[in-house]
Structure formats: C-alpha cells, structure tokens
Amino acid sequence: MPDPAAGRAFGWREVLLVGGAIVVIVLGLSVVTSVLPSGAQWVIFQTPLLIVLILVGTVVVLAGLLRGPRVR
C-alpha cells in the first residue's frame, strides 16, 4: 500500500496533458503573432522582449519549485 505522506507521482496521462497544453499555447501565440501589425512584430522579434519573458517565466517556475509542495 502506498504511503499517502509520500505524495502523488504524476503518470503518463498528466505528462501528455501538460505537454499537449504547452503545444496548443505555443501554436496559439504563433498565430496571434502572425496577425499583428509589422511594427508590433518588429518589437517582438528584434528586441530582447522574448529573452526577458523567458527569464521571468524561468524565475517564476523556479521560485514555485523552491517553495515546495503546497499543503492543503
């Protein structure tokens, strides 16, 4: 019998759902970016905006991991 204090392990179903959600989000952002005016596209692709967004997202994810599991 598994120990309930050990936490729940994620299975293939959860991994595939998260992976699929990420693919849908990235494709959606690609479509939205393609319909933007050329000036807005220039800001996105020619400035360090994407690098800043990736850095901020990484910090948020790592901060969440460092806090540890949420206790209900």
Rosetta blueprint (number, residue, H / E / L):
1 M L
2 P L
3 D L
4 P H
5 A H
6 A H
7 G L
8 R L
9 A L
10 F L
11 G L
12 W H
13 R H
14 E H
15 V H
16 L H
17 L H
18 V H
19 G H
20 G H
21 A H
22 I H
23 V H
24 V H
25 I H
26 V H
27 L H
28 G H
29 L H
30 S H
31 V H
32 V H
33 T H
34 S H
35 V L
36 L L
37 P L
38 S H
39 G H
40 A H
41 Q H
42 W H
43 V H
44 I H
45 F H
46 Q H
47 T L
48 P L
49 L H
50 L H
51 I H
52 V H
53 L H
54 I H
55 L H
56 V H
57 G H
58 T H
59 V H
60 V H
61 V H
62 L H
63 A H
64 G H
65 L H
66 L H
67 R H
68 G L
69 P L
70 R L
71 V L
72 R L
